[in-house]
Amino acid sequence: MKRRNFLNTLLGLIAGTVVSKKSYALDRRQWKMVTSWPKNFPGLGVGAENLANLITKLSNNRITVRVFGANEIVPPLEVFDFVSQGGAELGHSGAYYWKGKSPACQFFSSVPFGLTPQEMNAWLYYDDGIRLWEKLYSRFNLIPRPAGNTGVQMGGWFNKEINSINDLRGLKMRIPGLGGEVLAKAGGIPVTLPGAEIFTALQTGAIDATEWVGPYNDRAFGLYKVAKYYYYPGWHEPGPSIECIINKDAYQSLPEDLKVIVDTACKAVNIDMLADYTAKNNIALNFLKSTNIEIKKFPDDVLKTLREISDSILSDISSHDEITKEIYLSFTEFRDNINSWTEISNKSYLNIR
Amino acid sequence: MKRRNFLNTLLGLIAGTVVSKKSYALDRRQWKMVTSWPKNFPGLGVGAENLANLITKLSNNRITVRVFGANEIVPPLEVFDFVSQGGAELGHSGAYYWKGKSPACQFFSSVPFGLTPQEMNAWLYYDDGIRLWEKLYSRFNLIPRPAGNTGVQMGGWFNKEINSINDLRGLKMRIPGLGGEVLAKAGGIPVTLPGAEIFTALQTGAIDATEWVGPYNDRAFGLYKVAKYYYYPGWHEPGPSIECIINKDAYQSLPEDLKVIVDTACKAVNIDMLADYTAKNNIALNFLKSTNIEIKKFPDDVLKTLREISDSILSDISSHDEITKEIYLSFTEFRDNINSWTEISNKSYLNIR
């Protein structure tokens, strides 16, 4: 080899090194995650934080994710639009907040008398759930993934005893979404209030009742100090699935392994958050039992009426457009079907344990 | 810069490149996973395959995992020892197979009248479960992770109707582990048979009954062709957790991000396998309903007696040694405690849906 050729080869090798170092640097992404929860809010906010940390660690810092709590960049209910437009690459929220975009969104969090967490994951991962969810969100430039679950919620805090469906007439209750629509049809007055105002509203009698989440989150809010009864079960939200929404352009720019990393982190947080809620709800429930709160079950005939109203409202929703109908049919068919297995497995077992 | 110095610098840079390429090559690991299931066996074997693929993809081939079905390298019940000794880096199996190592192992898969999958994950991830499991397995040079769940199983296939506890006397049933011990105390004759021999044994009357898994796996075995009754619920295995065992030296040799990758892949397969079983059990159940099989619930008083026997057997086990006692107390305290939350959430909701 001539000296000049030798030098050129050496220089070429070095250049190669530099290019490779440069592309390595380019392969580092700094992502933002906006959420609908206060930063580190127990359960939900911790789940967002866990998801961000997991993506960062799994990718060995090739994606570093910084989490922003509600109102740090955008208000809680603008997460969807902000991620859709690319203001942040990731969002952590609940699909039922986006019913204004499409009523079909609600099926991907929770609907009254819907699926338990175990059934929901079966529908999402092994039936048509995620496929339909992706179809619905693709028009908004978003890719959705399940990324958490609170488990079956509680029915709520009441200062009025519910003995018959008539007791819901005129009841002012903080209950958003479909649960609120069902209450309205039963003669009640659903009220929308941000979390921070619930305690005072219940204390002053501005509202007669409120739902929130379950013992773990509700205890921290102190609601047991201003209510008489804590009702179950949470017929209106039997295990809301929490979502991670990913800006589609950001997702599609990822190499294959980073796509798998984002998907898998969501799956891990999905199971993790439910385990967190399950363990902590139980501890908080034990505390609540030591207070003056009376823990009561809604009467069966009240639940039966609420179920009938819920079914009719879901059926009404389905006429909204073609894709809502498709999602409604897939969801309700799966729910009515899975019941025969749940009946002889989980339900039967819990009844005899 | 003098020419010689310049050349030396260039050569140094190239040498650096070579070293870096070499360490890159060294960072590639080819791992083996031995399992207790036939290769690609529905549910369990597919879960092992999914876990291996996920580790490979998440790590972008820095760890490539090759799966071996039962008997390909070692028999199904030698997975524990083989991974412990470093013959393979990973194993996919069920902890109750290792009760000969320590009776405490059984608490990490499933025990009669134990936890549902949701409760089990709460105990493992957010109570003392995984910490105690690691403590137990560390003496075997293994690190355990939950990596799948079959959900609540079925009670089994019977050719004899069970109307009272007396009907269990003399009943020859293929039922391994603690379930078998309970049956024996109830006067039955537990039989151990490998999966491949069950069909013929039931057909020829060599056994009167057999448990297996649930509709999805049982249907594939054709057991509905040779039994009269399909009993529920699976009191003896209310949601076995499936394990991934990792050779401790192999795990500890990993850089931090690969450790997180292995842990997270296990978590993702944990939720995924249960979703798979839930969706497929339901489909298989619908098929079984179209056959001549009668699907029946065990009588309540039979279950009550089995529960009493189970509790006394678990209590006996706890006296084995210090760590078994510690695990027994953690598990049973968690179970008795979580019941108050499950009662007003999942159970109450399923009963009114």
Interface residues (C-beta under 8 A of the other chain):
Chain A: L7 L10 L11 L13 I14 G16 T17 L54 K57 L58 S59 N60 F113 T116 P117 Q118 E119 N121 A122 W123 L124 Y125 Y126 D127 G151 V152 Q153 M154 G214 P215 Y232 P233 G234 W235 P238 E256 D257 V260 I261 T264 A265 K267 A268 N270 I271 D272 L274 A275 D276 T278 A279 K280 N281 N282 L285 N286 K289 I295 K297 F298 D300 L303 R307 N337 I338 N339 S340 W341 T342 I344 S345 N346 K347 S348 Y349 L350 N351 I352 R353
Chain B: L7 L10 L11 L13 I14 G16 T17 L54 K57 L58 S59 N60 F113 T116 P117 Q118 E119 N121 A122 W123 L124 Y125 Y126 D127 G151 V152 Q153 M154 G214 P215 Y232 P233 G234 W235 P238 E256 D257 V260 I261 T264 A265 K267 A268 N270 I271 D272 L274 A275 D276 T278 A279 K280 N281 N282 L285 N286 K289 I295 K297 F298 D300 L303 R307 N337 I338 N339 S340 W341 T342 I344 S345 N346 K347 S348 Y349 L350 N351 I352 R353
